[in-house]
Amino acid sequence: QHPGGHGMAVKLMDVPGLKLLEGEEHEQTQDFILLDSPVFFIKNAIEYERFEAARVKMESSETWLGKLSMGAYFLTHLGELQILKKIESNVSSNPLETKYWSATPYKLGAGAVKYVAQPIPAGPPIAAPEPSSDQLREAMKLNLQTRDASFGFFVQRYVDTHSTPIEDPTHEWTEEKAHYHKVATIHIPRQTFDTPERMEFCQNLAFNPWHCLPDHRPLGGINRVRKEVYVALSEMRHKLNNDPRQEPTPKTLPTD
């Protein structure tokens, strides 16, 4: 079992319409990004900047005083510290059997929602037989060698500023207040997903919550920060890999 935050990213293809992300307006794909936590550990863009400043100071400082900057930040943000500790202690033995949330809200037509991907059990749990640095991938491999995997995809609708705030992703939209409404099923058929061609294809993918239709626009300050962070990280990774950023099409999917 691997403790820590675990993510799920979905890229839909053949999605017509202009997209929000600059430079990718005419792409026919849309991204969804989720985390195995219903909440994020930073409230807003201002706190994100303060957190990053403390982190950079800690990592770049050569003095003990500078290295205390992160501790000093969390002394005044104890609630956020508890959320971060909980995320870092999340345990997954198989990504296909883990529940994921968007944590941040998104526009849906005239309203707002959060997303939830909940695994649909297809049999006894499957885990890697031996601990290793790749045991989550091994669990997925064992899973998809023997059976399909599926997730129910749900939306939680905005209710009010108290129970479902837009600008504070540290506040959970509970199922009691914001009921789950199933809108789709994610079906992953049995397959061998870790061939060299498919692993290279996945390594070169880029995901951004802003790569979406205007009707699914990310909401809140944290999502506005994520837009720039995801673009910068993607550009840096593709530059290091010497691989140009480009969206996939059904024709470019590896078949082996």
N, C-alpha and C positions, 0 to 999 in steps of 0.2 A: 504494500500500500504506500502511495506517495502523498505526503502531506504538502499543502500549499494551495494556492489558487489555481484552478483549472478552467480553461476556456473552451468555447465551442464557436466556430465560425461557419456560416453557411453562405454560399454564393449561388444565387439563382441565375439561370441563363434564360435567354429569349424573353427578356423583360423590356418591352417597348416603352418609349417615352424619354424625355430629357431627364438627366440625373443632376443632382445638386453639386457634386464635387467638380471643382474647376479642372478643366482639361480632360474630363471623362464624361462630359454632358451627353455624348452620343453613343456611349457604350450600352450594350444590351444586357447588362448584368446588374444585380443588386445584392448588397451585403447585409448580413445580420450577425452581430457579435454579442456573445453571452458569456457569463461567468458563473461559477458554481457558488454564488453568493447572491442573495436577494438585494443586498445593499453594497454601496461603495464606501470607502473609508474617508473620503474628503467631501466636504459639503458644497463648496462652490469654487469659482475660478480664483478668487483672491486667496483662499486657503490653499489651493493647489500651488499657487506661486510661492507662498510662504513655505510650504512643505518642500518643494523642489529647491528653494534657496538653502534651506537647512541641510538637505541631503547633499547638495553639491559642496557646501562648506565642509561638511563632515568628511566627504570622500577626498577632497583636495587639500585639507589642512594637514600640516605636519606637526601641529601642537595638540596637546591633550584637550586644551580649551576649545579648539575648533571642532574636535571630534565629539564634543558634548552637545553640539548644536541640535542634533536630531532629538536627543533626550530632552533638551530644553523646549523644543517645539511640542513634544508630546505631553510634557508636564502641564501645558495649558490646553491640551486637546485629548483628555483622557478617554472620552467616549469614542473618538476616532481610533485611538490606540487599541481599544478593546475590539473594535470591528476588524482592524488590520490583523490582530493576533488570531481572531477567529478564522479569517480568510486563510491565513498562513497555516492554520492547523487543520483545514479541510482535508479529508482523506478520500482518495478514489482508488479503487482496485481495478476499475474498468471504465474508461471514458464513455462507453456506450451504455453504461448503467448508472450514470451520474445525472443529476438534475441541474439545469442551468437557468439563469435569469438574465435579463438585459441590465438590471440594476438601475439604469437611467431611462427616462421616458422618451417617447416618440409620438409625433403627430400621427393621427389616423383620421383622415378626412377632416372634419371640423372639431374632433376631440383629441384626447391624448391617451396613450396606453403604455404599459410595459409588457415585455414579451417573456414567456416561460416555455422552456423545452423540457418535457418530462418523459423519461424513458418508459416504454411500454414493455413489461416483462414478457419474454418469450421462452422462459425455461429457468432452470437453476442458475444462480450467478456464476460467471466465468471470470477467473483471475489467472494471472501468470503463475506457473508452478514454482518459480524461483525468483527471489528478489534480484533486481538488477537496475541499472540506470535506464533501461528500455522496457521496464516491465509493463508500463501502461500500453505501449505499442504492442507488446507481446500478447497482452490480454485482448486487445482489439483484434489482433491477428487470429488468435484462437477462436474468438467469438465469430468472426466473419468466415472462418473456415467451416463452421458447423451449422450456422443459422443466420437468418436475416436479423437486422436490428431496426427498431422503430422508436420515434419520439412523437408524442403529442405536442403540437405547437399551439400555445394559448396566448390570449391577450388578457390583460387586466385593465379595465377602463378607469379613467380618472373619475373620482367621486367629488372631492372637495379639497381645499388647501390644507386642511388639518390632517386628514387621514391619508391623502395621496398627494403630497406636495410635489411640484414640478422642480423647484430649485434646490431641493435638499435630498440627494440620493443616499444619505446615511439613514433616512427614514424609510422603513420597509412599508411597501404596499401589501398589507396582509391579505390573505385569501378571504378572511372573514369580511373585510371592508371592501376589497376590490376582487370580486369573484372571477374565477378562471372561465374564460369562454374559448372553447376549442375552435380554431380556424383552419387547421391543416394537420396533416400527418407527414412527418419526415421518415421516409422509408429508405433504408440502406441495405441493398441485397447482398447475399453471400458473394464473396469475392476475395481475390488476392490483391490487397491494396498496396503492398510495400515492394512492388517491383521497382527496379532502378528508374524506369521511365516515369512511373507514377510518383515516386518520391521526389524526383527532380521537378516534375510538374508542380507538385504541392509546394515545394520549397520556393518556387518562383512566383507564387500567388501573392497578391496584396489585398488586404481587407481594410475597410474604413467605414464606420457607421454613417458617414455622410455620402457614401456611394449608394444613393437611393433616390427614389422618386420624391418630388416635393410633398406629396401626400403622406410620406413616411418620415418627414424631416425630424432629425434629432432635436430634443428640447432641453433647455437648461444650460447653465454656465459650464458645467463639467463637460457636457457634450461639445460645447464650442471649443473648449481646450483640446479635447480629444481629436478634433478635426486636424489641427495643426501638428499635434504630436504624432498621429498615425502617418500623416504625409511625410514628415521628416524622417521617421524611423524606416518607412518603406523605401524612400529614396536612398538612404544610407545603406540599407541592406542590399538593394539591387545594384548599387554602385560597387559594393564590396564583392558581390557575386559576379560582377561584370555582365549583368543581364538586364536588358531594358524592361521597364515596367510596361506591361500590356495586359489587357483583360482577355480571358480565354473565351472561346466560342465552342459550341458542340463539335465543330470540325477539328479543333486542336486538342481535344481530350485524348489522352493516351489510351490505347485499347489493350495493350499487353500487360 
